[in-house]
Amino acid sequence: MYSEENQFRRVPKAPFERRAYAFLIDFIIVWIFSSLVTNIFLELVIFVILWFIFRVIIVQINKGQSLGRWTMDLKIADIRRKRLPSMVSMSKREGVIALIAFTAMIGLKINFKDSLLMVLLLTPIIVDGLTIFSDDEYNQAFHDRLCDTIIIQTRRGFSLDLRLKKLFKEAKETWRKKRKK
């Protein structure tokens, strides 16, 4: 039989695109609700609280999946223990991501009014995401390395990415058929 470590390592790595889409789903949901407040400090507090709820509490309840990860068939796991990370580890991991995501949200709100500041505020999230490409073994981003976590693929469930690909393919075929008529 295979050891537990070998079985864990054979789990397919989560592709960058699916991780990015999962993050975007969670990010947009939290952004929408936190943007209802106009005070920047209060917005930060609401953003962090909602982020903690969506990315720590719900993940603990759903055995490693936030709403975004569920739609993309991904799951978070602790590298050492080979199971769901502890609440402390998840809180530390998501605290780092929450601050990076909040600065990105501010950068996106600034938009092109001050493009240099926008790029400066988006840089941390871009660098954090691109560190995935420097880890061939586990595809860990900076925040994953900090807390010894890994994002793994799960069995196909909702599969939003596949559903969207199928929908776009059908729409393209329908458009081509109508165009030929």
Secondary structure by P-SEA (a helix, b strand, c coil): cccaaaaaaacccccaaaaaaaaaaaaaaaaaaaaccccaaaaaaaaaaaaaaaccaaaaaaccccaaaaaabbbbbbccccccccaaaaaaaaaaaaaaaaaaaaaaaaccccaaaaaaaaaaaaaaaacccccccccccaaaaaabbbbbbcccccaaaaaaaaaaaaaaaaaaaaaac
